[in-house]
Each structure stands twice: as structure tokens, then as C-alpha cells.
């Protein structure tokens, strides 16, 4: 060995290669610090979510239920493709542009306010429209539903617009219920925002606690 040259110490083993019984546990007086840090993380996450979630403008919603009525002889994959097409048609410019023009709104604002959901059955569609008041939401929802039904009739093949057997075999949408106001607000929803913040905070706090507890040294505390 060369004089005056200290030997290079071997590298420390990775944390995952050290047996658990050799891990250095934090002293008991460190546990309140870990607990306080985790509680702080959860509180900050919930408070941040509530702050952001309650700053949204108040908006109410209305909904109309439509049924994509397809005969039992139509295969399931064809019915699913058909309702996907109808859902896209509801959100299309061809349907929403006349509504936006009639309501004095921009197309972009109306598109942001309209959503289409599917019920428990693939044949059920739900049009939901948000607006500053419940009356406006109901009116816009009815306008969107009627515009969609009119466009759907225009797009049907000519030989399926009557009452013959071909018309009976063609899937077609029909209105189940007219627009009705939803009970709760679409926004803001402080309970939902707080719950989301709580979940995020718990996840962050758990990860922080695991990292702190599994450290091999606590000399920097």
C-alpha cells in the first residue's frame, strides 16, 4: 500500500439491501415531529383544495334524458358504436351552433357548458348543461335536446323516415324526459373539493412518513 494514501472505504449498501432489523429507528421523541408534519401536510392540502374549489363561479345544471332506441336484433357492438356516434353528434358544431346563436352565447362557451353522460344501460344518454341560473340551464338543455333530435332525424336515411319495417329496424333517439333542474349546484362544490384535498393530503403525508421512518440516519434532524 502506498504510504500516505488512505484506503477508499467500501460503498455503503443500498437501503433496500440492509436487513430491516438493522435499520436505525428514530428516537421516541421524534414521533411527534413526524405526526405534526403529516398533519400539517393534510391540513394544507385540504385548505388549498377548498380555496381553489370555492373560487369558481356559481353554476347550476339541468338535464334531459334520451333513449337510443335500438331493436333487439341489432348486435351489441353496432348499438355501442351507434350511441358513441350520437354522443359525438350532440357535442358537434352542427347541433350546438344554432343553440348558441339563439341563446346569444358564443359556441365555445356553450361547448364548455354541455356534457353528455351515459346511464347504467348503454342505450341511455343524459345531456347536462350548466348556466348561472336554474331557469337558464333548463332552457338551454331543452334547446340542445331539440336541436339534436332534429339533426338526428335529418341524418337518417330517406327510406327509414317513415313507419315501414325499415324504419322500425333503424335505431333512433327519442326524448324520455324534458329538461329538469338538478338539485345541487355544478360549482362550486366545497365538499367534493375538500374530499379531493383530503385524499391528496393523506397520500402525501403517508409517503412523507414512510420516507422519514425508513431513513437509516437521523443525524440531520
C-alpha positions in Angstrom: 0.0 0.0 0.0 1.4 3.4 -0.9 2.4 5.4 2.2 0.2 8.4 3.0 -2.7 7.3 0.9 -5.8 6.3 2.9 -7.7 3.3 1.5 -11.0 4.1 -0.1 -13.8 2.9 2.2 -16.3 0.5 0.6 -19.6 2.0 -0.5 -22.5 1.8 1.8 -25.0 -0.8 0.9 -28.3 0.4 -0.6 -31.2 0.9 1.8 -33.1 -2.0 0.2 -30.2 -4.3 0.8 -30.0 -3.7 4.5 -31.9 -6.1 6.7 -34.9 -4.5 8.4 -33.6 -5.3 11.8 -30.5 -3.2 11.1 -32.4 0.0 10.2 -32.0 2.8 12.6 -35.3 3.8 14.1 -36.0 7.3 15.1 -36.0 8.1 18.8 -39.3 8.2 20.5 -39.2 12.0 20.8 -39.1 12.2 17.0 -42.5 10.7 16.5 -44.4 13.8 17.5 -42.4 15.7 14.8 -43.4 13.1 12.2 -47.0 13.3 13.3 -47.1 17.1 13.3 -45.5 17.2 9.8 -48.1 14.7 8.4 -51.0 16.6 10.0 -49.7 19.9 8.5 -49.4 18.3 5.1 -53.1 17.1 5.2 -54.3 20.5 6.5 -52.5 22.4 3.9 -53.8 20.1 1.1 -57.4 20.4 2.3 -57.2 24.2 2.7 -55.7 24.6 -0.7 -58.3 22.5 -2.4 -61.1 24.4 -0.6 -59.5 27.7 -1.6 -59.3 26.8 -5.2 -62.7 24.9 -5.3 -64.7 27.7 -3.8 -63.5 30.4 -6.1 -65.3 29.0 -9.1 -68.4 30.9 -10.3 -71.7 29.6 -9.1 -73.3 27.5 -11.8 -76.5 25.4 -11.8 -77.3 22.4 -14.0 -80.2 20.9 -15.9 -80.5 17.5 -17.5 -82.5 15.8 -20.3 -82.7 12.0 -20.7 -82.7 10.5 -24.1 -83.0 6.9 -25.2 -81.2 5.5 -28.2 -83.9 3.1 -29.1 -82.4 0.1 -31.0 -84.3 -3.1 -31.8 -83.2 -6.3 -30.1 -82.0 -7.7 -33.4 -79.2 -5.1 -33.6 -75.9 -6.5 -32.4 -74.4 -5.1 -29.3 -71.2 -3.7 -31.0 -73.3 -1.9 -33.6 -75.5 -0.4 -30.8 -72.4 0.7 -28.9 -70.9 2.3 -32.0 -74.2 4.0 -32.7 -74.6 5.6 -29.3 -70.9 6.8 -29.4 -71.8 8.4 -32.7 -74.9 10.0 -31.3 -72.9 11.3 -28.3 -70.5 13.0 -30.6 -73.3 14.4 -32.6 -74.8 16.1 -29.5 -71.5 17.9 -28.9 -70.9 18.8 -32.6 -71.0 22.3 -34.0 -73.9 21.4 -36.2 -76.1 20.9 -33.1 -74.7 23.5 -30.7 -74.2 26.4 -33.2 -77.9 27.1 -33.7 -78.5 26.9 -29.9 -75.6 29.3 -29.2 -76.9 31.7 -31.8 -80.5 31.5 -30.4 -79.3 32.0 -26.8 -76.9 34.8 -27.5 -73.8 32.8 -26.5 -70.5 32.0 -28.1 -70.1 28.5 -29.4 -67.0 28.0 -27.2 -68.9 29.0 -24.0 -71.8 26.6 -24.9 -69.4 23.8 -25.6 -67.8 24.2 -22.2 -71.2 24.1 -20.6 -72.6 21.0 -22.2 -71.7 17.4 -21.3 -73.1 14.1 -22.3 -73.2 11.1 -19.9 -74.2 7.5 -20.3 -76.6 5.8 -18.0 -76.2 2.4 -16.5 -77.6 1.0 -19.7 -75.7 1.8 -22.9 -78.9 3.0 -24.6 -79.4 5.9 -22.2 -77.9 9.3 -22.8 -78.0 12.3 -20.4 -77.5 15.8 -21.7 -76.4 18.2 -18.9 -76.0 21.9 -19.4 -74.6 24.4 -16.8 -75.7 28.0 -16.5 -75.7 30.9 -14.0 -79.4 30.2 -13.1 -81.5 27.1 -13.0 -84.1 28.6 -15.4 -81.4 29.3 -18.0 -79.9 25.8 -17.6 -83.4 24.3 -18.2 -84.0 26.4 -21.3 -80.6 25.7 -22.8 -80.9 22.0 -22.1 -84.3 21.8 -23.9 -82.8 23.8 -26.8 -79.8 21.4 -27.1 -82.0 18.3 -26.9 -84.4 19.6 -29.6 -81.6 20.7 -31.9 -80.0 17.2 -31.5 -83.3 15.4 -32.2 -83.9 17.5 -35.3 -80.4 16.9 -36.6 -80.7 13.1 -35.9 -83.9 13.0 -38.0 -82.2 14.8 -40.9 -79.3 12.4 -40.9 -81.5 9.3 -41.1 -81.6 7.6 -44.5 -84.6 8.6 -46.6 -86.1 5.1 -46.7 -86.1 4.9 -42.8 -88.0 8.1 -42.1 -91.5 6.6 -42.5 -93.3 3.9 -40.5 -92.4 0.9 -42.5 -90.3 -2.2 -41.5 -87.1 -0.5 -42.4 -87.9 2.5 -40.2 -88.7 0.2 -37.3 -85.4 -1.6 -37.6 -83.4 1.6 -37.7 -82.1 2.7 -34.2 -83.3 6.2 -33.4 -83.1 8.5 -30.4 -86.1 9.7 -28.6 -86.6 12.1 -25.6 -87.5 10.3 -22.4 -87.9 13.4 -20.1 -87.8 17.1 -20.8 -85.1 19.2 -19.2 -85.3 19.3 -15.4 -83.1 21.3 -12.9 -80.6 19.4 -10.9 -80.9 19.7 -7.1 -77.3 20.7 -6.3 -75.0 23.2 -7.9 -72.5 22.2 -10.5 -70.0 24.6 -9.0 -68.6 25.4 -6.5 -68.7 22.1 -4.6 -66.7 22.6 -1.4 -67.4 19.1 -0.1 -66.1 17.5 -3.2 -63.1 19.8 -3.3 -62.3 19.1 0.4 -62.6 15.4 -0.1 -60.2 15.5 -3.0 -57.8 17.6 -1.0 -58.0 15.2 1.9 -57.2 12.2 -0.3 -54.2 14.0 -1.8 -53.0 15.2 1.6 -53.3 11.7 3.1 -51.3 10.3 0.2 -48.6 12.9 0.5 -48.5 12.5 4.3 -48.2 8.7 4.1 -45.3 8.9 1.6 -43.5 11.5 3.7 -43.9 9.4 6.9 -42.6 6.3 5.1 -39.6 8.1 3.8 -38.8 9.6 7.3 -39.3 6.4 9.2 -37.1 4.3 6.8 -34.1 6.6 6.8 -31.0 4.9 8.1 -29.7 8.0 9.8 -31.4 10.9 11.6 -28.4 13.0 12.4 -29.5 15.9 10.3 -32.8 16.3 12.2 
